Amino acid sequence: MGLAGIAVLPSIAIRRSKRSLYIRIAALFATLVFTTLALRTSWLGVMTLIPALGLIMLPAYPIIMEWISTFYPVRIHGSSSGFIGFVSRIFTVTLATVSIFFIGSPTSYFAFLASLAAAALMAAVLLPSDR
Protein backbone atom coordinates (compact mmCIF):
# COMPACT_ATOMS: atom_id res chain seq x y z
CA MET A 1 0.00 0.00 0.00
CA GLY A 2 2.89 2.33 0.77
CA LEU A 3 4.30 1.92 -2.72
CA ALA A 4 0.90 2.74 -4.20
CA GLY A 5 0.82 5.84 -2.02
CA ILE A 6 4.28 6.89 -3.19
CA ALA A 7 3.15 6.56 -6.82
CA VAL A 8 0.24 8.95 -6.37
CA LEU A 9 0.21 11.09 -3.21
CA PRO A 10 3.52 13.02 -3.30
CA SER A 11 2.79 14.55 -6.71
CA ILE A 12 -0.64 15.72 -5.51
CA ALA A 13 0.72 17.27 -2.29
CA ILE A 14 3.62 18.90 -4.12
CA ARG A 15 1.54 20.24 -7.01
CA ARG A 16 -0.90 21.84 -4.56
CA SER A 17 1.88 23.14 -2.25
CA LYS A 18 0.46 21.15 0.67
CA ARG A 19 3.64 19.44 1.88
CA SER A 20 3.45 20.57 5.51
CA LEU A 21 -0.29 19.89 5.63
CA TYR A 22 0.32 16.38 4.27
CA ILE A 23 2.95 15.69 6.95
CA ARG A 24 0.58 16.92 9.68
CA ILE A 25 -2.31 14.81 8.37
CA ALA A 26 -0.07 11.73 8.08
CA ALA A 27 1.16 12.17 11.68
CA LEU A 28 -2.40 12.69 12.92
CA PHE A 29 -3.59 9.61 11.02
CA ALA A 30 -0.76 7.52 12.53
CA THR A 31 -1.66 8.74 16.02
CA LEU A 32 -5.32 7.86 15.48
CA VAL A 33 -4.55 4.44 13.97
CA PHE A 34 -2.20 3.38 16.76
CA THR A 35 -4.51 4.75 19.47
CA THR A 36 -7.43 2.87 17.94
CA LEU A 37 -5.42 -0.35 17.81
CA ALA A 38 -4.23 0.16 21.40
CA LEU A 39 -7.81 0.56 22.59
CA ARG A 40 -9.22 -2.28 20.51
CA THR A 41 -6.81 -4.65 18.86
CA SER A 42 -8.43 -6.97 16.38
CA TRP A 43 -7.26 -9.00 13.42
CA LEU A 44 -9.49 -7.01 11.06
CA GLY A 45 -8.29 -3.70 12.51
CA VAL A 46 -4.64 -4.62 12.08
CA MET A 47 -5.17 -6.00 8.56
CA THR A 48 -6.99 -2.86 7.38
CA LEU A 49 -5.48 -0.01 9.39
CA ILE A 50 -1.79 -0.91 9.06
CA PRO A 51 -1.90 -1.06 5.22
CA ALA A 52 -3.90 2.20 5.20
CA LEU A 53 -1.22 3.71 7.41
CA GLY A 54 1.45 2.55 4.96
CA LEU A 55 -0.50 4.18 2.13
CA ILE A 56 -0.39 7.52 3.97
CA MET A 57 2.95 7.39 5.82
CA LEU A 58 5.40 6.11 3.20
CA PRO A 59 4.78 9.02 0.79
CA ALA A 60 5.93 11.45 3.51
CA TYR A 61 9.58 10.58 2.81
CA PRO A 62 9.63 11.68 -0.87
CA ILE A 63 7.60 14.75 0.08
CA ILE A 64 10.25 15.71 2.65
CA MET A 65 13.03 15.10 0.12
CA GLU A 66 11.28 17.23 -2.49
CA TRP A 67 10.68 19.94 0.12
CA ILE A 68 14.41 20.13 0.75
CA SER A 69 15.20 20.35 -2.96
CA THR A 70 12.62 23.10 -3.52
CA PHE A 71 13.20 25.40 -0.57
CA TYR A 72 16.87 25.00 0.31
CA PRO A 73 20.08 25.83 -1.57
CA VAL A 74 21.66 23.14 -3.72
CA ARG A 75 24.84 23.20 -1.63
CA ILE A 76 23.02 21.60 1.33
CA HIS A 77 20.89 19.02 -0.53
CA GLY A 78 23.32 16.16 0.03
CA SER A 79 23.91 16.89 3.71
CA SER A 80 20.19 17.47 4.29
CA SER A 81 19.22 14.20 2.62
CA GLY A 82 21.99 12.39 4.48
CA PHE A 83 20.84 13.86 7.78
CA ILE A 84 17.21 12.82 7.16
CA GLY A 85 18.35 9.28 6.27
CA PHE A 86 20.71 9.08 9.25
CA VAL A 87 18.13 10.29 11.76
CA SER A 88 15.56 7.95 10.24
CA ARG A 89 17.90 4.96 10.68
CA ILE A 90 18.86 5.99 14.23
CA PHE A 91 15.20 6.22 15.22
CA THR A 92 14.37 2.94 13.49
CA VAL A 93 17.13 0.98 15.21
CA THR A 94 16.52 2.62 18.59
CA LEU A 95 12.77 2.11 18.48
CA ALA A 96 13.12 -1.46 17.25
CA THR A 97 15.42 -2.15 20.19
CA VAL A 98 13.18 -0.43 22.75
CA SER A 99 10.00 -1.95 21.34
CA ILE A 100 10.94 -5.42 22.62
CA PHE A 101 9.81 -4.22 26.04
CA PHE A 102 6.31 -3.58 24.67
CA ILE A 103 5.78 -6.61 22.44
CA GLY A 104 4.33 -8.78 25.22
CA SER A 105 0.94 -7.18 24.80
CA PRO A 106 -0.57 -5.75 21.61
CA THR A 107 -2.25 -3.04 23.68
CA SER A 108 1.01 -1.83 25.19
CA TYR A 109 2.83 -2.08 21.86
CA PHE A 110 0.24 0.00 20.00
CA ALA A 111 0.10 2.47 22.90
CA PHE A 112 3.89 2.81 22.60
CA LEU A 113 3.56 3.47 18.86
CA ALA A 114 0.70 5.92 19.50
CA SER A 115 2.89 7.92 21.88
CA LEU A 116 5.64 8.10 19.25
CA ALA A 117 3.16 9.18 16.58
CA ALA A 118 1.78 11.84 18.94
CA ALA A 119 5.31 13.20 19.41
CA ALA A 120 5.72 13.28 15.62
CA LEU A 121 2.41 15.12 15.35
CA MET A 122 3.62 17.75 17.82
CA ALA A 123 6.77 18.22 15.75
CA ALA A 124 4.74 18.37 12.52
CA VAL A 125 2.60 21.18 13.90
CA LEU A 126 5.77 23.27 14.15
CA LEU A 127 6.62 22.86 10.46
CA PRO A 128 6.59 26.04 8.40
CA SER A 129 4.02 26.42 5.63
CA ASP A 130 5.16 25.55 2.12
CA ARG A 131 3.99 28.88 0.88
C-alpha atoms as an extended CHARMM CRD file, in Angstrom:
* protein
*
       131  EXT
         1         1  MET       CA              0.0000000000        0.0000000000        0.0000000000  PROA      1               0.0000000000
         2         2  GLY       CA              2.8890000000        2.3310000000        0.7750000000  PROA      2               0.0000000000
         3         3  LEU       CA              4.2980000000        1.9190000000       -2.7210000000  PROA      3               0.0000000000
         4         4  ALA       CA              0.9020000000        2.7410000000       -4.1990000000  PROA      4               0.0000000000
         5         5  GLY       CA              0.8230000000        5.8440000000       -2.0250000000  PROA      5               0.0000000000
         6         6  ILE       CA              4.2840000000        6.8870000000       -3.1950000000  PROA      6               0.0000000000
         7         7  ALA       CA              3.1540000000        6.5560000000       -6.8180000000  PROA      7               0.0000000000
         8         8  VAL       CA              0.2390000000        8.9510000000       -6.3690000000  PROA      8               0.0000000000
         9         9  LEU       CA              0.2070000000       11.0900000000       -3.2150000000  PROA      9               0.0000000000
        10        10  PRO       CA              3.5170000000       13.0250000000       -3.3030000000  PROA      10              0.0000000000
        11        11  SER       CA              2.7870000000       14.5520000000       -6.7100000000  PROA      11              0.0000000000
        12        12  ILE       CA             -0.6370000000       15.7200000000       -5.5060000000  PROA      12              0.0000000000
        13        13  ALA       CA              0.7170000000       17.2710000000       -2.2900000000  PROA      13              0.0000000000
        14        14  ILE       CA              3.6190000000       18.9020000000       -4.1240000000  PROA      14              0.0000000000
        15        15  ARG       CA              1.5400000000       20.2380000000       -7.0120000000  PROA      15              0.0000000000
        16        16  ARG       CA             -0.9000000000       21.8430000000       -4.5630000000  PROA      16              0.0000000000
        17        17  SER       CA              1.8810000000       23.1360000000       -2.2490000000  PROA      17              0.0000000000
        18        18  LYS       CA              0.4590000000       21.1510000000        0.6740000000  PROA      18              0.0000000000
        19        19  ARG       CA              3.6430000000       19.4440000000        1.8760000000  PROA      19              0.0000000000
        20        20  SER       CA              3.4500000000       20.5710000000        5.5070000000  PROA      20              0.0000000000
        21        21  LEU       CA             -0.2900000000       19.8930000000        5.6310000000  PROA      21              0.0000000000
        22        22  TYR       CA              0.3160000000       16.3840000000        4.2710000000  PROA      22              0.0000000000
        23        23  ILE       CA              2.9520000000       15.6910000000        6.9490000000  PROA      23              0.0000000000
        24        24  ARG       CA              0.5790000000       16.9210000000        9.6770000000  PROA      24              0.0000000000
        25        25  ILE       CA             -2.3060000000       14.8110000000        8.3660000000  PROA      25              0.0000000000
        26        26  ALA       CA             -0.0690000000       11.7330000000        8.0850000000  PROA      26              0.0000000000
        27        27  ALA       CA              1.1570000000       12.1710000000       11.6840000000  PROA      27              0.0000000000
        28        28  LEU       CA             -2.4050000000       12.6930000000       12.9210000000  PROA      28              0.0000000000
        29        29  PHE       CA             -3.5880000000        9.6130000000       11.0250000000  PROA      29              0.0000000000
        30        30  ALA       CA             -0.7560000000        7.5210000000       12.5310000000  PROA      30              0.0000000000
        31        31  THR       CA             -1.6560000000        8.7410000000       16.0170000000  PROA      31              0.0000000000
        32        32  LEU       CA             -5.3160000000        7.8600000000       15.4820000000  PROA      32              0.0000000000
        33        33  VAL       CA             -4.5530000000        4.4370000000       13.9740000000  PROA      33              0.0000000000
        34        34  PHE       CA             -2.2040000000        3.3820000000       16.7610000000  PROA      34              0.0000000000
        35        35  THR       CA             -4.5120000000        4.7540000000       19.4650000000  PROA      35              0.0000000000
        36        36  THR       CA             -7.4330000000        2.8710000000       17.9360000000  PROA      36              0.0000000000
        37        37  LEU       CA             -5.4200000000       -0.3550000000       17.8130000000  PROA      37              0.0000000000
        38        38  ALA       CA             -4.2320000000        0.1610000000       21.4040000000  PROA      38              0.0000000000
        39        39  LEU       CA             -7.8120000000        0.5610000000       22.5900000000  PROA      39              0.0000000000
        40        40  ARG       CA             -9.2240000000       -2.2760000000       20.5100000000  PROA      40              0.0000000000
        41        41  THR       CA             -6.8060000000       -4.6490000000       18.8620000000  PROA      41              0.0000000000
        42        42  SER       CA             -8.4270000000       -6.9700000000       16.3790000000  PROA      42              0.0000000000
        43        43  TRP       CA             -7.2640000000       -9.0030000000       13.4200000000  PROA      43              0.0000000000
        44        44  LEU       CA             -9.4860000000       -7.0080000000       11.0590000000  PROA      44              0.0000000000
        45        45  GLY       CA             -8.2910000000       -3.7020000000       12.5060000000  PROA      45              0.0000000000
        46        46  VAL       CA             -4.6390000000       -4.6220000000       12.0770000000  PROA      46              0.0000000000
        47        47  MET       CA             -5.1700000000       -5.9960000000        8.5550000000  PROA      47              0.0000000000
        48        48  THR       CA             -6.9870000000       -2.8580000000        7.3760000000  PROA      48              0.0000000000
        49        49  LEU       CA             -5.4810000000       -0.0070000000        9.3870000000  PROA      49              0.0000000000
        50        50  ILE       CA             -1.7910000000       -0.9120000000        9.0560000000  PROA      50              0.0000000000
        51        51  PRO       CA             -1.9010000000       -1.0590000000        5.2210000000  PROA      51              0.0000000000
        52        52  ALA       CA             -3.9010000000        2.2040000000        5.2020000000  PROA      52              0.0000000000
        53        53  LEU       CA             -1.2180000000        3.7110000000        7.4140000000  PROA      53              0.0000000000
        54        54  GLY       CA              1.4540000000        2.5500000000        4.9630000000  PROA      54              0.0000000000
        55        55  LEU       CA             -0.4970000000        4.1800000000        2.1340000000  PROA      55              0.0000000000
        56        56  ILE       CA             -0.3860000000        7.5190000000        3.9680000000  PROA      56              0.0000000000
        57        57  MET       CA              2.9510000000        7.3870000000        5.8180000000  PROA      57              0.0000000000
        58        58  LEU       CA              5.3960000000        6.1070000000        3.2010000000  PROA      58              0.0000000000
        59        59  PRO       CA              4.7780000000        9.0210000000        0.7930000000  PROA      59              0.0000000000
        60        60  ALA       CA              5.9300000000       11.4460000000        3.5110000000  PROA      60              0.0000000000
        61        61  TYR       CA              9.5810000000       10.5800000000        2.8100000000  PROA      61              0.0000000000
        62        62  PRO       CA              9.6310000000       11.6780000000       -0.8740000000  PROA      62              0.0000000000
        63        63  ILE       CA              7.5990000000       14.7490000000        0.0850000000  PROA      63              0.0000000000
        64        64  ILE       CA             10.2540000000       15.7120000000        2.6460000000  PROA      64              0.0000000000
        65        65  MET       CA             13.0330000000       15.1000000000        0.1200000000  PROA      65              0.0000000000
        66        66  GLU       CA             11.2760000000       17.2290000000       -2.4910000000  PROA      66              0.0000000000
        67        67  TRP       CA             10.6790000000       19.9390000000        0.1170000000  PROA      67              0.0000000000
        68        68  ILE       CA             14.4100000000       20.1250000000        0.7500000000  PROA      68              0.0000000000
        69        69  SER       CA             15.1950000000       20.3480000000       -2.9620000000  PROA      69              0.0000000000
        70        70  THR       CA             12.6230000000       23.1000000000       -3.5170000000  PROA      70              0.0000000000
        71        71  PHE       CA             13.2030000000       25.4020000000       -0.5660000000  PROA      71              0.0000000000
        72        72  TYR       CA             16.8730000000       24.9990000000        0.3110000000  PROA      72              0.0000000000
        73        73  PRO       CA             20.0810000000       25.8340000000       -1.5670000000  PROA      73              0.0000000000
        74        74  VAL       CA             21.6570000000       23.1400000000       -3.7250000000  PROA      74              0.0000000000
        75        75  ARG       CA             24.8380000000       23.1960000000       -1.6340000000  PROA      75              0.0000000000
        76        76  ILE       CA             23.0160000000       21.5980000000        1.3310000000  PROA      76              0.0000000000
        77        77  HSD       CA             20.8860000000       19.0170000000       -0.5320000000  PROA      77              0.0000000000
        78        78  GLY       CA             23.3250000000       16.1560000000        0.0320000000  PROA      78              0.0000000000
        79        79  SER       CA             23.9080000000       16.8880000000        3.7110000000  PROA      79              0.0000000000
        80        80  SER       CA             20.1860000000       17.4710000000        4.2930000000  PROA      80              0.0000000000
        81        81  SER       CA             19.2200000000       14.1960000000        2.6250000000  PROA      81              0.0000000000
        82        82  GLY       CA             21.9870000000       12.3900000000        4.4810000000  PROA      82              0.0000000000
        83        83  PHE       CA             20.8360000000       13.8630000000        7.7850000000  PROA      83              0.0000000000
        84        84  ILE       CA             17.2130000000       12.8160000000        7.1580000000  PROA      84              0.0000000000
        85        85  GLY       CA             18.3510000000        9.2840000000        6.2710000000  PROA      85              0.0000000000
        86        86  PHE       CA             20.7090000000        9.0850000000        9.2490000000  PROA      86              0.0000000000
        87        87  VAL       CA             18.1250000000       10.2950000000       11.7560000000  PROA      87              0.0000000000
        88        88  SER       CA             15.5640000000        7.9490000000       10.2440000000  PROA      88              0.0000000000
        89        89  ARG       CA             17.8970000000        4.9570000000       10.6820000000  PROA      89              0.0000000000
        90        90  ILE       CA             18.8630000000        5.9860000000       14.2330000000  PROA      90              0.0000000000
        91        91  PHE       CA             15.2030000000        6.2210000000       15.2230000000  PROA      91              0.0000000000
        92        92  THR       CA             14.3740000000        2.9420000000       13.4920000000  PROA      92              0.0000000000
        93        93  VAL       CA             17.1320000000        0.9810000000       15.2120000000  PROA      93              0.0000000000
        94        94  THR       CA             16.5250000000        2.6220000000       18.5880000000  PROA      94              0.0000000000
        95        95  LEU       CA             12.7740000000        2.1080000000       18.4790000000  PROA      95              0.0000000000
        96        96  ALA       CA             13.1170000000       -1.4630000000       17.2480000000  PROA      96              0.0000000000
        97        97  THR       CA             15.4160000000       -2.1550000000       20.1930000000  PROA      97              0.0000000000
        98        98  VAL       CA             13.1800000000       -0.4260000000       22.7460000000  PROA      98              0.0000000000
        99        99  SER       CA              9.9990000000       -1.9510000000       21.3430000000  PROA      99              0.0000000000
       100       100  ILE       CA             10.9360000000       -5.4210000000       22.6220000000  PROA      100             0.0000000000
       101       101  PHE       CA              9.8130000000       -4.2190000000       26.0350000000  PROA      101             0.0000000000
       102       102  PHE       CA              6.3130000000       -3.5770000000       24.6720000000  PROA      102             0.0000000000
       103       103  ILE       CA              5.7840000000       -6.6070000000       22.4390000000  PROA      103             0.0000000000
       104       104  GLY       CA              4.3320000000       -8.7850000000       25.2200000000  PROA      104             0.0000000000
       105       105  SER       CA              0.9430000000       -7.1770000000       24.7980000000  PROA      105             0.0000000000
       106       106  PRO       CA             -0.5720000000       -5.7550000000       21.6090000000  PROA      106             0.0000000000
       107       107  THR       CA             -2.2480000000       -3.0420000000       23.6790000000  PROA      107             0.0000000000
       108       108  SER       CA              1.0110000000       -1.8320000000       25.1940000000  PROA      108             0.0000000000
       109       109  TYR       CA              2.8320000000       -2.0750000000       21.8550000000  PROA      109             0.0000000000
       110       110  PHE       CA              0.2420000000       -0.0030000000       19.9990000000  PROA      110             0.0000000000
       111       111  ALA       CA              0.1010000000        2.4740000000       22.8980000000  PROA      111             0.0000000000
       112       112  PHE       CA              3.8930000000        2.8120000000       22.6020000000  PROA      112             0.0000000000
       113       113  LEU       CA              3.5620000000        3.4710000000       18.8560000000  PROA      113             0.0000000000
       114       114  ALA       CA              0.6960000000        5.9240000000       19.4950000000  PROA      114             0.0000000000
       115       115  SER       CA              2.8920000000        7.9150000000       21.8830000000  PROA      115             0.0000000000
       116       116  LEU       CA              5.6390000000        8.1020000000       19.2480000000  PROA      116             0.0000000000
       117       117  ALA       CA              3.1590000000        9.1770000000       16.5790000000  PROA      117             0.0000000000
       118       118  ALA       CA              1.7760000000       11.8380000000       18.9390000000  PROA      118             0.0000000000
       119       119  ALA       CA              5.3120000000       13.1960000000       19.4130000000  PROA      119             0.0000000000
       120       120  ALA       CA              5.7190000000       13.2780000000       15.6200000000  PROA      120             0.0000000000
       121       121  LEU       CA              2.4100000000       15.1160000000       15.3490000000  PROA      121             0.0000000000
       122       122  MET       CA              3.6190000000       17.7470000000       17.8240000000  PROA      122             0.0000000000
       123       123  ALA       CA              6.7730000000       18.2220000000       15.7530000000  PROA      123             0.0000000000
       124       124  ALA       CA              4.7390000000       18.3660000000       12.5210000000  PROA      124             0.0000000000
       125       125  VAL       CA              2.5960000000       21.1790000000       13.8990000000  PROA      125             0.0000000000
       126       126  LEU       CA              5.7730000000       23.2740000000       14.1530000000  PROA      126             0.0000000000
       127       127  LEU       CA              6.6200000000       22.8580000000       10.4650000000  PROA      127             0.0000000000
       128       128  PRO       CA              6.5860000000       26.0390000000        8.4010000000  PROA      128             0.0000000000
       129       129  SER       CA              4.0250000000       26.4230000000        5.6340000000  PROA      129             0.0000000000
       130       130  ASP       CA              5.1620000000       25.5460000000        2.1210000000  PROA      130             0.0000000000
       131       131  ARG       CA              3.9860000000       28.8810000000        0.8820000000  PROA      131             0.0000000000
